[in-house]
């Protein structure tokens, strides 16, 4: 008949055989009872303006920026409080819009609109 393991013990074994990794910038939205079940946690703060500038500079393809307004565009984008994941979403939104252009060039209007849409997902509003 083989080895019979009680159901409770089986559940414990399954839990021990798995590693679950979750990531969020919104820890305050996690229920306390749920949060207590995590054995370990790591804190990753939201990027500050300096770090956002570096992230934008590394994520935005140089072919999208012209020499005249590229630096100004990076500075303006850095002023919006976004997580790295949200910044990736903004870049992807811009990429979809620029895909059909013969010479893709990121404008301040296009970038601001993509940022506005991303912030709206978080319930934040910026002027048009």
C-alpha positions in Angstrom: 0.0 0.0 0.0 3.0 2.3 0.2 3.7 5.1 2.6 0.6 7.1 3.6 1.3 10.6 4.7 -1.5 12.6 6.5 -3.0 15.4 4.4 -1.8 18.0 6.8 1.8 16.8 6.4 1.5 16.7 2.6 0.5 20.4 2.6 3.6 21.2 4.7 5.8 19.2 2.4 4.5 21.0 -0.7 5.0 24.4 1.0 8.6 23.5 1.8 9.4 22.3 -1.7 8.6 25.7 -3.3 10.1 29.1 -3.3 7.8 32.0 -4.1 9.2 35.4 -5.0 6.8 38.4 -5.1 7.7 42.0 -5.9 5.9 45.2 -5.3 6.5 48.9 -4.7 3.2 49.1 -2.9 3.8 47.2 0.3 1.1 49.3 2.0 -1.5 47.6 -0.1 -0.7 44.2 1.2 -3.0 42.9 4.0 -1.1 42.5 7.3 -2.3 38.9 7.8 -1.1 37.9 4.3 2.2 39.8 4.8 3.0 37.9 8.1 3.2 34.6 6.0 6.3 35.8 4.2 9.4 34.3 5.7 11.7 37.0 4.3 11.2 40.3 2.7 13.5 42.7 0.9 12.8 46.4 0.6 13.4 48.2 -2.8 12.6 51.9 -2.5 11.1 53.9 -5.3 13.8 55.4 -7.5 14.6 59.0 -6.7 14.9 61.7 -9.4 18.6 61.1 -10.0 18.1 57.3 -10.4 15.0 57.9 -12.6 17.1 60.0 -14.9 19.7 57.2 -15.2 17.0 54.7 -15.8 15.3 56.8 -18.5 18.7 57.4 -20.1 19.4 53.7 -20.3 15.9 52.7 -21.4 15.1 55.2 -24.1 16.7 54.2 -27.3 19.2 56.9 -28.5 17.6 56.7 -32.0 14.4 58.2 -30.4 16.1 61.3 -29.1 17.4 64.2 -31.1 20.4 66.1 -30.1 18.5 69.4 -29.5 15.9 68.2 -26.9 17.1 64.8 -25.7 18.6 66.0 -22.5 15.6 68.2 -21.7 13.3 65.3 -22.3 15.2 63.1 -19.9 15.2 65.8 -17.3 11.4 66.3 -17.6 10.6 62.6 -17.5 12.8 62.2 -14.4 10.5 64.6 -12.5 7.6 62.2 -12.5 7.6 59.7 -9.6 7.4 56.4 -11.3 8.8 52.9 -10.4 11.2 51.2 -12.8 8.4 48.8 -13.9 6.1 51.8 -14.7 8.9 53.4 -16.7 9.2 50.2 -18.7 5.4 50.4 -19.4 5.8 54.0 -20.6 8.7 53.0 -23.0 6.6 50.2 -24.4 3.6 52.5 -24.9 5.9 55.0 -26.8 7.4 52.1 -28.8 3.9 51.1 -30.0 3.2 54.7 -31.1 6.6 55.1 -32.8 6.5 51.8 -34.6 4.6 53.1 -37.6 6.9 56.2 -38.0 9.6 56.1 -40.7 12.0 57.9 -38.4 10.9 57.3 -34.8 11.4 60.4 -32.7 10.2 60.7 -29.2 8.5 64.0 -28.5 7.7 65.6 -25.2 4.0 65.4 -26.0 4.2 61.6 -26.7 6.3 60.9 -23.6 4.0 63.0 -21.3 0.9 61.3 -22.7 2.4 57.9 -22.0 3.4 58.9 -18.5 0.0 60.4 -17.9 -1.7 57.1 -18.9 0.7 55.1 -16.6 0.1 57.4 -13.6 -3.7 57.1 -14.2 -3.4 53.4 -13.6 -2.2 54.3 -10.1 -5.0 56.8 -9.7 -2.7 59.8 -10.1 -3.6 62.6 -12.4 -1.4 65.1 -14.2 -2.5 68.0 -16.3 -2.6 67.4 -20.1 
